[in-house]
């Protein structure tokens, strides 16, 4: 059974080790799972102890939320339900229906509550940054929703670290509902979140939900065999072998999986789960199966133990250059008396 923990150090939001992303629930995009398949996926996820579900108003043109509403009838309180807004959905995607201003925040929550068939949302994500609305307004509107009981927690998805950290500070100073976490893409072939976003979450004690843990299917190795998937049927949210690091990472995943006698997808997710275990805050991979068979691969990762050598091998080959100023900081131990080896570092990063 999946373990549970709080989504960060600063809230009591309990989440399961894996979050079930439901972007594949529905066929509004011409690609996805029908109702019976979605029901089987959700039931199997629940049987494995999963309780954290992630959707969005925009997924499958609203079908994902609607389908979830039907599937959760009679058992809503058994799950932590997260949904997103800001980029439009079935209620409209024009200039007056999008963004993170007060009008959009209030309008969006009512639409999601209606489609989900619930009177509260556990975690309400701002799906993408709004380049014209001050973050103070967004934080204030989310706080109003929390005080009204329509949402329990709020979070930022796909936001730069500086915007999230500023929002956290504003919420603290104004006594508003604190952001529970951030959501961003992260996998063995997409680790640029190591530069700013993940260290920020760990330092501030907020949760981190990692979407696309298989790099849009690249880490399964299926595209090397000409198999179909998002790359051919959906044509988005996918990685190609467009660089030496990605190719080397996939080579290492395939070779290590073969040595361990497991599937590459299972190994890639198991590495993320080990990365989450080492984090001082709540880190959750968001999986997005389109079938029960795909879900079984994700669940199998829970039983794979990643030893130090395996973790380090995959970590080293997939590691990204952090760029400046981090390169200079790594070489400069002058602030530590010129001898970093004599300093005991805090287990929780300082901010």
Order of alpha helices (4+ residues) and beta strands (2+ residues): beta-beta-beta-alpha-beta-alpha-beta-alpha-beta-alpha-beta-alpha-beta-alpha-beta-alpha-alpha-beta-alpha-alpha-alpha
